[in-house]
């Protein structure tokens, strides 16, 4: 009998339609049936021996919330009969309801089997528990997962045992993930968590990858990439990472209309086994990164979300190094400026922060100059070693791209039709903060902020806490200026100051957008004296 292996995940919603993703244990017909009569059905498709479906649901009524169930070959598979959770629902808010956007990144999924979690309570588990306890209470309208949804290079003990049962851990890549089958194990471990499984079944989600979805510091530099391609295991790792990302994350980011126009989705569904078609696509994405777009746009009433690929779209050659290739940069500009008066709030999701602590920014800018030959070949070689050792590969490590984004944000936020707010949403750096930019000689009409929030569930060692606290200090800023002068670095196109944080711990930020107002809240997962978990508000403020 057909059963659910993973899911359901409620992905795209727009008021009248939705998509629900599932992985099943065999080929079957997947159906989503809603209490109000809305429904959808589709056949599963196959990749590498696994079976999936993205069920399009039509006939939803805006402004309503309806319970749903999942049937496989006509037999109910969700919710399970013994579920301790409320029914999963599809909610279609109206513009009058406003929009709540929760976001974060960096979730290491595995928890110990009993005993204390060494990295503390999971922020997604605590969010799930709160919603389940008060299903008619406040909940996000969408959850943005901004990278490192899985860790291919830092696996749990259980996954390590699974890998050891398949191959010799003494051979590269050792106890890291090597192929598609091992990637499926990561997603299984992450999304089978009961609380997270229910949360993702009832709160729509948008996702984008970061480095650990493939490997730490993915696409740091051209020299790094050449070294990886020289190994005998990298190609399989990368192709499997891209293939599994497309199946488990990217498909659900797309609207039904985008899916209908996607030739790869059609090819995978039309063949008995879509593995070859998907693998060819991943190989093309590796060989010709500019031929594939992972970035996407979602409009939620008068809020526009642009999720930007800041990993695979890079140009790595030192003499023309950019965070986004020309086509990707043109796409971002077009989406930002398209019918600008049609949105009140612009959200730019990029896994890597645009605005960093000033010392980190200056060191990355200096390092880019060194690697580019500003101080000669010896400093270039030294700079590459420093770049890899210190993870210097954020927006500020691509100075022209940093300035281009600053200019684009200023243009979008100035003049008639400007939105009320422009927020750059990021994660990666294992702490949370708010930074606000200012442009020399001009002041955009929109309120602009860098909102950074991570991790959802991961360690925050003392070195990170001390390092980032120092990085935001006045002394660090002065030190950064001296370093930048050594690199002969031009001043950045924008200045900025930290206006909140840093905060450390497992955490989520939530933006509440209503009309032209915006309110930000940071909540941290905490364990109470009785051993229960809860989200505690660490900060709440108006942005507009």
C-alpha positions as CSV (number, residue, x, y, z in Angstrom):
1,X,0.0,0.0,0.0
2,X,1.2,3.5,-0.8
3,X,2.4,5.6,2.2
4,X,4.0,8.9,2.9
5,X,7.7,8.9,3.4
6,X,7.9,12.6,3.8
7,X,5.5,15.5,3.9
8,X,3.1,16.9,3.3
9,X,4.7,20.3,2.9
10,X,2.5,23.2,2.1
11,X,4.5,25.3,-0.3
12,X,3.0,27.9,-2.7
13,X,-0.2,29.7,-1.8
14,X,-1.8,32.7,-3.4
15,X,-5.4,32.8,-2.2
16,X,-7.1,30.7,-4.9
17,X,-4.5,27.9,-5.3
18,X,-1.7,26.1,-3.5
19,X,0.8,23.3,-4.0
20,X,1.5,20.5,-1.5
21,X,4.7,18.4,-1.8
22,X,5.0,14.8,-0.8
23,X,7.4,11.9,-1.0
24,X,5.8,8.5,-1.1
25,X,7.1,4.9,-0.8
26,X,5.9,3.8,-4.2
27,X,4.3,5.1,-7.4
28,X,0.8,6.3,-6.8
29,X,-1.8,9.0,-7.3
30,X,-1.6,11.7,-4.7
31,X,-4.7,13.8,-3.9
32,X,-5.2,16.7,-1.6
33,X,-8.8,17.1,-0.5
34,X,-9.9,20.2,1.4
35,X,-12.9,20.4,3.8
36,X,-14.4,23.3,1.7
37,X,-14.4,21.3,-1.5
38,X,-11.1,22.5,-3.0
39,X,-8.9,19.7,-4.2
40,X,-6.1,18.6,-6.5
41,X,-4.6,15.4,-7.8
42,X,-1.5,14.2,-9.6
43,X,0.6,11.1,-10.3
44,X,4.0,10.8,-8.6
45,X,7.2,11.1,-10.5
46,X,10.4,9.1,-9.9
47,X,14.0,10.2,-9.3
48,X,16.8,7.8,-8.3
49,X,14.3,5.2,-7.0
50,X,12.3,7.8,-4.9
51,X,8.7,8.9,-5.6
52,X,7.5,12.4,-5.4
53,X,4.4,14.6,-6.1
54,X,3.7,18.3,-6.1
55,X,-0.1,18.4,-5.9
56,X,-1.7,21.6,-7.3
57,X,-4.8,22.5,-5.3
58,X,-7.4,24.8,-6.9
59,X,-10.7,26.3,-5.9
60,X,-9.6,27.9,-2.6
61,X,-11.4,30.9,-1.3
62,X,-9.4,34.0,-0.4
63,X,-9.8,35.0,3.2
64,X,-10.6,31.5,4.5
65,X,-8.8,28.7,6.2
66,X,-9.7,25.1,5.3
67,X,-8.5,21.8,6.7
68,X,-7.1,19.3,4.3
69,X,-6.1,15.7,4.1
70,X,-3.7,13.7,1.7
71,X,-4.9,10.6,0.0
72,X,-2.6,8.1,-1.8
73,X,-4.4,5.9,-4.3
74,X,-7.7,6.9,-2.6
75,X,-6.6,5.9,0.9
76,X,-6.0,8.6,3.5
77,X,-2.3,9.0,4.4
78,X,-2.4,12.3,6.2
79,X,-3.2,13.2,8.9
80,X,-2.2,9.9,10.6
81,X,-4.9,8.5,12.8
82,X,-2.9,9.0,16.0
83,X,-1.7,12.5,15.3
84,X,-1.4,14.7,18.4
85,X,-1.5,17.8,16.3
86,X,-4.4,19.9,15.1
87,X,-5.6,19.4,11.5
88,X,-3.3,20.8,8.8
89,X,-4.9,23.8,7.1
90,X,-4.4,25.9,4.0
91,X,-5.0,29.6,4.9
92,X,-5.6,32.3,2.3
93,X,-5.2,35.7,3.9
94,X,-6.5,38.9,2.3
95,X,-4.6,42.2,2.0
96,X,-6.7,43.5,4.8
97,X,-5.4,40.8,7.1
98,X,-1.8,41.9,6.5
99,X,1.1,39.5,6.1
100,X,3.3,37.8,8.7
101,X,6.7,36.7,7.4
102,X,8.8,34.5,9.7
103,X,12.4,33.8,8.6
104,X,15.7,32.3,9.7
105,X,18.4,30.0,8.5
106,X,21.0,27.3,9.5
107,X,19.1,24.4,10.9
108,X,21.1,21.3,11.9
109,X,18.3,18.8,12.2
110,X,19.5,15.9,14.3
111,X,18.8,15.9,18.0
112,X,20.1,13.3,20.4
113,X,17.9,10.3,21.1
114,X,17.0,11.4,24.7
115,X,18.9,13.7,26.9
116,X,19.8,17.4,26.5
117,X,20.2,18.9,23.1
118,X,23.7,20.3,23.1
119,X,22.8,23.2,20.8
120,X,19.6,24.1,22.6
121,X,15.9,23.9,21.6
122,X,15.0,24.1,17.9
123,X,13.3,27.4,17.0
124,X,11.0,25.6,14.5
125,X,10.0,23.0,17.1
126,X,9.1,25.8,19.5
127,X,7.1,27.7,16.8
128,X,5.3,24.5,15.9
129,X,4.4,23.9,19.6
130,X,3.0,27.4,19.9
131,X,0.8,27.2,16.9
132,X,-0.4,23.7,17.8
133,X,-1.3,24.9,21.3
134,X,-3.4,27.8,19.9
135,X,-4.3,26.9,16.3
136,X,-6.6,29.9,15.9
137,X,-3.9,32.3,17.3
138,X,-1.2,34.2,15.6
139,X,0.8,32.2,13.0
140,X,3.1,33.1,10.1
141,X,1.5,33.5,6.7
142,X,4.8,32.3,5.2
143,X,8.0,30.8,6.5
144,X,11.3,31.8,4.7
145,X,14.1,29.4,5.1
146,X,17.2,31.3,4.0
147,X,19.8,28.5,3.6
148,X,21.5,25.5,5.2
149,X,18.2,23.6,5.4
150,X,20.5,20.5,5.4
151,X,24.1,20.0,6.2
152,X,25.8,17.8,3.7
153,X,29.2,18.3,5.4
154,X,28.2,17.9,9.0
155,X,26.1,14.8,9.5
156,X,24.5,13.2,12.6
157,X,25.7,10.0,14.2
158,X,22.6,8.2,12.7
159,X,23.4,9.4,9.2
160,X,27.1,8.6,9.6
161,X,26.1,5.0,10.4
162,X,23.8,4.9,7.4
163,X,26.7,6.1,5.1
164,X,29.1,3.6,6.7
165,X,26.7,0.9,5.7
166,X,27.0,1.9,2.1
167,X,30.7,2.7,1.6
168,X,34.1,3.0,3.2
169,X,34.4,6.1,5.3
170,X,38.1,6.1,4.9
171,X,37.6,7.2,1.3
172,X,36.7,10.7,0.3
173,X,34.4,12.4,1.1
174,X,34.5,10.4,4.3
175,X,31.5,10.8,6.5
176,X,30.1,13.7,4.4
177,X,27.3,13.1,1.9
178,X,28.4,11.7,-1.4
179,X,25.4,11.1,-3.6
180,X,21.6,11.5,-4.1
181,X,20.6,8.6,-1.9
182,X,22.6,10.1,1.0
183,X,21.0,13.5,0.4
184,X,17.6,11.9,0.7
185,X,18.6,10.7,4.2
186,X,19.4,14.3,5.2
187,X,15.9,15.5,4.2
188,X,14.3,12.5,5.8
189,X,16.1,13.2,9.1
190,X,15.2,16.9,8.9
191,X,11.6,16.8,7.9
192,X,10.5,13.7,9.8
193,X,10.9,15.6,13.1
194,X,7.2,15.4,14.2
195,X,6.9,19.1,15.2
196,X,8.6,20.3,12.0
197,X,6.7,17.9,9.8
198,X,3.4,19.3,11.1
199,X,4.6,22.9,11.0
200,X,5.6,22.6,7.3
201,X,2.3,20.9,6.5
202,X,0.3,24.0,7.7
203,X,2.5,27.0,7.2
204,X,3.6,27.8,3.5
205,X,7.3,28.0,3.0
206,X,9.8,29.5,0.6
207,X,13.4,28.3,0.5
208,X,16.8,29.1,-1.0
209,X,20.1,27.2,-0.6
210,X,23.3,28.4,1.1
211,X,26.7,26.7,1.3
212,X,26.1,23.8,3.7
213,X,23.3,22.5,1.4
214,X,26.2,21.5,-0.8
215,X,29.5,22.1,1.2
216,X,31.0,24.7,3.5
217,X,32.0,27.9,1.6
218,X,30.6,26.6,-1.7
219,X,32.0,28.7,-4.6
220,X,34.3,30.8,-2.5
221,X,36.7,31.5,-5.4
222,X,37.9,30.3,-8.8
223,X,40.9,28.6,-7.1
224,X,38.6,26.9,-4.6
225,X,36.4,25.5,-7.4
226,X,39.4,24.3,-9.4
227,X,40.7,22.4,-6.4
228,X,37.3,20.8,-5.8
229,X,36.9,19.8,-9.4
230,X,40.3,18.1,-9.2
231,X,38.9,15.6,-6.7
232,X,37.2,12.4,-7.8
233,X,34.2,12.9,-5.6
234,X,33.1,16.5,-6.1
235,X,31.2,16.2,-9.3
236,X,28.8,13.5,-7.8
237,X,28.4,15.6,-4.7
238,X,27.5,18.8,-6.5
239,X,25.2,17.2,-9.0
240,X,23.4,15.2,-6.3
241,X,23.1,18.4,-4.2
242,X,21.6,20.4,-7.0
243,X,19.3,17.5,-8.0
244,X,18.0,17.0,-4.5
245,X,17.6,20.8,-4.0
246,X,15.5,21.0,-7.1
247,X,13.2,18.1,-5.9
248,X,13.0,18.9,-2.2
249,X,13.1,22.7,-2.2
250,X,13.0,24.5,-5.5
251,X,9.9,22.9,-7.0
252,X,7.7,24.1,-4.2
253,X,9.1,27.7,-4.6
254,X,7.4,27.9,-8.0
255,X,3.8,28.9,-8.8
256,X,1.5,26.5,-10.7
257,X,1.9,28.7,-13.8
258,X,5.7,28.6,-13.6
259,X,5.6,24.8,-13.1
260,X,3.3,24.4,-16.2
261,X,5.9,26.3,-18.3
262,X,8.9,24.5,-16.9
263,X,10.3,22.1,-19.5
264,X,12.4,20.2,-16.9
265,X,9.4,19.6,-14.7
266,X,7.5,18.3,-17.7
267,X,10.3,16.0,-18.8
268,X,10.7,14.5,-15.3
269,X,7.0,13.8,-15.0
270,X,6.6,12.4,-18.5
271,X,9.2,9.7,-18.2
272,X,9.1,6.6,-16.0
273,X,12.3,7.7,-14.4
274,X,13.3,11.4,-14.4
275,X,16.8,10.8,-13.1
276,X,18.7,11.2,-16.4
277,X,16.8,14.4,-17.3
278,X,17.4,15.9,-13.8
279,X,21.0,14.9,-13.8
280,X,21.6,16.5,-17.2
281,X,20.0,19.7,-15.9
282,X,22.3,19.7,-12.8
283,X,25.4,19.0,-15.1
284,X,24.4,22.0,-17.2
285,X,24.0,24.2,-14.0
286,X,27.5,23.2,-13.0
287,X,29.1,23.7,-16.4
288,X,27.1,26.9,-17.3
289,X,25.8,28.5,-14.1
290,X,24.3,31.4,-16.0
291,X,22.0,29.1,-17.9
292,X,20.0,28.2,-14.8
293,X,18.1,30.5,-12.5
294,X,17.5,29.5,-8.9
295,X,16.2,32.9,-7.9
296,X,12.5,33.6,-7.9
297,X,9.8,36.1,-7.1
298,X,6.7,35.8,-5.0
299,X,4.1,38.5,-4.6
300,X,1.9,38.5,-1.5
301,X,-0.7,41.2,-2.0
302,X,1.3,44.4,-1.8
303,X,4.5,42.7,-0.5
304,X,7.1,41.6,-3.0
305,X,9.6,38.9,-2.1
306,X,12.7,38.3,-4.2
307,X,14.7,35.3,-3.2
308,X,18.2,35.7,-4.6
309,X,20.7,33.0,-5.4
310,X,24.0,34.2,-3.9
311,X,25.9,30.9,-4.3
312,X,25.5,29.3,-7.7
313,X,25.1,32.6,-9.7
314,X,28.6,33.9,-8.8
315,X,31.2,34.9,-11.3
316,X,34.5,33.7,-9.7
317,X,37.3,34.9,-12.1
318,X,39.3,37.4,-10.1
319,X,39.3,40.1,-12.9
320,X,35.5,40.2,-13.1
321,X,34.4,38.7,-9.8
322,X,30.7,39.3,-8.9
323,X,28.1,37.9,-6.6
324,X,25.6,37.7,-9.4
325,X,26.3,37.0,-13.1
326,X,25.1,39.6,-15.5
327,X,21.9,37.8,-16.3
328,X,21.1,37.3,-12.7
329,X,21.9,40.9,-11.8
330,X,19.6,42.1,-14.7
331,X,16.8,39.8,-13.5
332,X,17.1,41.3,-10.0
333,X,17.0,44.8,-11.2
334,X,14.0,44.1,-13.4
335,X,12.0,42.5,-10.6
336,X,12.8,45.3,-8.1
337,X,11.7,48.0,-10.5
338,X,8.8,46.2,-12.2
339,X,5.6,48.1,-11.4
340,X,7.2,49.6,-8.4
341,X,4.0,51.3,-7.2
342,X,2.3,47.9,-7.0
343,X,4.0,47.0,-3.7
344,X,4.4,48.7,-0.3
345,X,7.1,46.4,1.0
346,X,10.1,44.9,-0.8
347,X,11.8,41.9,0.8
348,X,15.1,40.8,-0.7
349,X,16.0,37.3,0.6
350,X,19.7,36.5,0.3
351,X,21.3,33.8,2.4
352,X,24.4,36.0,2.9
353,X,24.1,39.4,4.7
354,X,24.6,42.5,2.6
355,X,25.6,44.7,5.6
356,X,28.0,43.0,8.0
357,X,29.9,44.3,11.1
358,X,32.2,47.0,9.8
359,X,35.4,45.1,10.6
360,X,34.2,42.0,8.7
361,X,33.2,44.2,5.7
362,X,36.6,45.9,5.6
363,X,38.5,42.7,5.9
364,X,36.5,41.1,3.1
365,X,37.0,44.1,0.8
366,X,40.7,44.2,1.6
367,X,40.9,40.5,0.9
368,X,39.2,40.9,-2.5
369,X,41.8,43.5,-3.4
370,X,44.7,41.3,-2.3
371,X,43.4,38.3,-4.2
372,X,42.9,40.5,-7.2
373,X,46.6,41.4,-7.3
374,X,46.4,44.9,-5.7
375,X,49.6,44.2,-3.7
376,X,51.2,41.7,-6.1
377,X,51.3,38.0,-6.6
378,X,52.7,37.2,-3.2
379,X,49.8,38.9,-1.4
380,X,47.4,37.3,-3.9
381,X,48.5,33.9,-2.8
382,X,48.4,34.8,0.8
383,X,45.0,36.4,0.3
384,X,43.5,33.2,-1.1
385,X,44.6,31.3,1.9
386,X,43.1,33.9,4.2
387,X,39.9,34.0,2.2
388,X,39.3,30.2,2.6
389,X,40.5,30.0,6.2
390,X,38.3,32.9,7.4
391,X,35.2,32.4,5.2
392,X,35.6,35.7,3.5
393,X,32.9,35.4,0.8
394,X,29.9,37.5,1.6
395,X,28.6,40.5,-0.4
396,X,31.5,42.7,0.8
397,X,33.9,40.1,-0.7
398,X,32.4,41.1,-4.1
399,X,32.8,45.0,-3.8
400,X,31.2,45.9,-7.1
401,X,28.2,43.7,-6.4
402,X,27.9,45.2,-2.9
403,X,27.8,48.7,-4.4
404,X,25.4,47.7,-7.2
405,X,22.9,46.3,-4.7
406,X,23.3,49.6,-2.6
407,X,22.5,51.6,-5.8
408,X,19.6,49.5,-6.8
409,X,18.0,49.7,-3.3
410,X,18.5,53.4,-3.2
411,X,16.9,53.7,-6.7
412,X,13.9,51.5,-5.7
413,X,13.4,53.4,-2.4
414,X,13.4,56.9,-3.8
415,X,10.8,59.1,-5.5
416,X,7.2,58.7,-6.4
417,X,5.9,55.1,-6.0
418,X,8.7,54.2,-3.5
419,X,7.7,51.4,-1.1
420,X,7.4,52.1,2.6
421,X,10.1,49.6,3.5
422,X,12.9,47.6,1.8
423,X,14.3,44.8,3.9
424,X,17.3,42.6,3.1
425,X,16.6,39.3,4.9
426,X,19.7,37.1,5.6
427,X,21.1,34.4,7.8
428,X,24.4,32.5,7.7
429,X,26.4,34.3,10.4
430,X,24.9,32.5,13.5
431,X,23.7,35.7,15.2
432,X,20.9,38.2,14.7
433,X,21.0,41.9,14.2
434,X,19.4,44.9,12.6
435,X,21.6,47.4,10.5
436,X,20.3,50.5,8.7
437,X,22.1,52.0,5.8
438,X,22.6,55.7,4.8
439,X,23.6,57.1,1.4
440,X,26.0,60.1,1.1
441,X,24.1,63.0,-0.2
442,X,20.7,61.4,-0.5
443,X,18.1,59.8,1.7
444,X,15.7,57.2,0.2
445,X,12.0,57.7,1.0
446,X,11.7,54.0,2.0
447,X,12.9,52.7,5.4
448,X,15.8,50.3,4.5
449,X,17.1,47.7,6.9
450,X,19.4,44.6,6.9
451,X,17.6,42.0,9.0
452,X,19.8,39.0,9.8
453,X,18.6,36.0,11.8
454,X,20.4,32.7,12.4
455,X,20.6,30.0,13.5
456,X,17.3,28.2,13.7
457,X,19.0,25.3,15.4
458,X,22.8,25.1,15.5
459,X,25.7,25.9,17.8
460,X,26.9,29.4,18.6
461,X,30.4,28.9,20.1
462,X,31.9,31.5,22.4
463,X,34.4,32.5,19.7
464,X,31.5,33.6,17.4
465,X,29.8,35.5,20.2
466,X,33.0,37.4,21.2
467,X,34.1,37.9,17.6
468,X,30.9,39.4,16.4
469,X,30.5,41.6,19.5
470,X,33.9,43.0,18.9
471,X,33.3,43.2,15.1
472,X,30.5,45.7,15.8
473,X,32.6,47.9,18.2
474,X,34.1,51.3,17.5
475,X,37.6,49.9,18.0
476,X,36.9,47.2,15.4
477,X,35.6,49.8,13.0
478,X,38.8,51.8,13.3
479,X,40.9,48.7,12.8
480,X,38.9,47.9,9.7
481,X,39.6,51.3,8.2
482,X,43.4,50.7,8.6
483,X,43.1,47.3,6.9
484,X,41.1,48.8,4.1
485,X,43.7,51.5,3.5
486,X,46.4,48.8,3.1
487,X,44.2,47.3,0.4
488,X,43.7,50.7,-1.3
489,X,40.0,50.0,-1.1
490,X,37.6,52.6,-2.4
491,X,34.9,53.7,0.1
492,X,31.6,51.7,0.0
493,X,28.7,53.3,-1.8
494,X,26.7,53.3,1.4
495,X,27.4,53.7,5.2
496,X,25.4,51.8,7.9
497,X,25.0,51.4,11.6
498,X,23.8,48.6,13.8
499,X,20.5,49.5,15.4
500,X,19.7,46.2,17.1
501,X,21.7,43.3,18.5
502,X,23.7,41.3,18.3
503,X,21.5,38.5,19.6
504,X,22.8,34.9,20.0
505,X,20.8,31.6,20.2
506,X,18.3,29.6,18.2
507,X,15.9,32.2,16.9
508,X,13.4,33.5,14.3
509,X,12.5,36.9,13.2
510,X,8.9,37.9,12.1
511,X,7.9,40.8,10.0
512,X,4.3,41.9,10.3
513,X,3.3,44.0,7.3
514,X,-0.1,45.8,7.2
515,X,-0.8,48.6,4.8
516,X,2.4,50.7,4.8
517,X,3.4,49.8,8.4
518,X,6.0,47.2,9.3
519,X,6.8,45.7,12.7
520,X,9.7,43.4,13.5
521,X,10.0,40.8,16.3
522,X,12.9,38.6,17.3
523,X,12.0,35.5,19.3
524,X,14.5,33.0,20.8
525,X,13.9,29.3,21.7
526,X,14.2,28.8,25.4
527,X,13.8,25.8,27.8
528,X,11.7,26.6,30.9
529,X,12.3,25.2,34.4
530,X,9.8,22.4,33.8
531,X,11.7,21.2,30.7
532,X,9.2,22.7,28.2
533,X,10.2,24.8,25.2
534,X,8.9,28.2,24.2
535,X,9.7,31.2,22.0
536,X,10.6,34.3,24.1
537,X,10.5,37.8,22.6
538,X,14.0,39.3,22.7
539,X,13.1,42.4,20.6
540,X,10.1,44.1,19.1
541,X,10.0,47.4,17.2
542,X,8.3,49.3,14.4
543,X,10.2,49.6,11.1
544,X,7.6,51.9,9.5
